[in-house]
Amino acid sequence: MLLQYYKCEQKKFLYQKWNVIVMLGLLVFVPVMAITLDSYTGGTGVTLTKSKLIEGFYLGQAGYAVLTALYFGYEYQKSALRTSLLSTPKRGMFLTAKLLCILTWSVILLLANTIFSLAAIAMSSSENLGIGEALSLLLPDYLSTLEIVIITSALVILTRSMIVSMAIMVSLVLGLGNLLLQYSSEMKYLPVLSTMNSFFVVRVPQYLAINEGTAVQALWGAALLMIAFLVFNRRYVR
């Protein structure tokens, strides 16, 4: 049954033209950022190349948040959710299928962006990275991005709005989180901020360690997703 729901969600995902447009945009944006950004912490040679690569993936998180908000938020446009629930009445399985669908495409995009970014770096720089070295470097970034996808999914369900959830997550990625950190060091436990050290070659002491930050963001994702499932199962849909 879950497989049938999953196949249905795959079709719905690809039939939404804005999903495809955002994915194509990400495939261009991340590699371009990986070769044009300046290193935040300085460095030269391979260090500079690594820094630019992971900073490109950090900015790309905004695109993954937008993609997720569009995909889940579509259900709340023009009574689409009512139609979806009529065809897939088991709500828990319906949400599970949607989450698996967006995570599948996120993983595909992450791997494709890695390949395209390495190709762009190879054409524009003498300091190249191997696939194995790049995957080892980017693994924490992959986990962080997938956690952002989960958190955004939960926010859409809780707010019933693609705009609100998109605004929250994109603003955190693009600078709001660091602004809040200026007022209180406890803000480092917020999503996005908790995993900031995953996107620096040279670790920054004001942020959490990579493993700790990834765990904190995972807890945010698990808690919000659990609440979202409970709320969705009890929500009346007209």
Rosetta blueprint (number, residue, H / E / L):
1 M L
2 L H
3 L H
4 Q H
5 Y H
6 Y H
7 K H
8 C H
9 E H
10 Q H
11 K H
12 K H
13 F H
14 L H
15 Y H
16 Q L
17 K H
18 W H
19 N H
20 V H
21 I H
22 V H
23 M H
24 L H
25 G H
26 L H
27 L H
28 V H
29 F H
30 V H
31 P H
32 V H
33 M H
34 A H
35 I H
36 T H
37 L L
38 D L
39 S L
40 Y L
41 T L
42 G L
43 G L
44 T L
45 G H
46 V H
47 T H
48 L H
49 T H
50 K H
51 S H
52 K H
53 L H
54 I H
55 E H
56 G H
57 F H
58 Y H
59 L H
60 G H
61 Q H
62 A H
63 G H
64 Y H
65 A H
66 V H
67 L H
68 T H
69 A H
70 L H
71 Y H
72 F H
73 G H
74 Y H
75 E H
76 Y H
77 Q L
78 K L
79 S L
80 A H
81 L H
82 R H
83 T H
84 S H
85 L H
86 L H
87 S H
88 T L
89 P L
90 K L
91 R H
92 G H
93 M H
94 F H
95 L H
96 T H
97 A H
98 K H
99 L H
100 L H
101 C H
102 I H
103 L H
104 T H
105 W H
106 S H
107 V H
108 I H
109 L H
110 L H
111 L H
112 A H
113 N H
114 T H
115 I H
116 F H
117 S H
118 L H
119 A H
120 A H
121 I H
122 A H
123 M H
124 S H
125 S L
126 S L
127 E L
128 N L
129 L L
130 G L
131 I H
132 G H
133 E H
134 A H
135 L H
136 S H
137 L H
138 L H
139 L H
140 P H
141 D H
142 Y H
143 L H
144 S H
145 T H
146 L H
147 E H
148 I H
149 V H
150 I H
151 I H
152 T H
153 S H
154 A H
155 L H
156 V H
157 I H
158 L H
159 T H
160 R L
161 S L
162 M H
163 I H
164 V H
165 S H
166 M H
167 A H
168 I H
169 M H
170 V H
171 S H
172 L H
173 V H
174 L H
175 G H
176 L H
177 G H
178 N H
179 L H
180 L H
181 L H
182 Q L
183 Y L
184 S L
185 S H
186 E H
187 M H
188 K H
189 Y H
190 L L
191 P L
192 V L
193 L H
194 S H
195 T H
196 M H
197 N H
198 S H
199 F H
200 F L
201 V L
202 V L
203 R L
204 V L
205 P L
206 Q L
207 Y L
208 L L
209 A L
210 I H
211 N H
212 E H
213 G H
214 T H
215 A H
216 V H
217 Q H
218 A H
219 L H
220 W H
221 G H
222 A H
223 A H
224 L H
225 L H
226 M H
227 I H
228 A H
229 F H
230 L H
231 V H
232 F H
233 N H
234 R H
235 R L
236 Y L
237 V L
238 R L
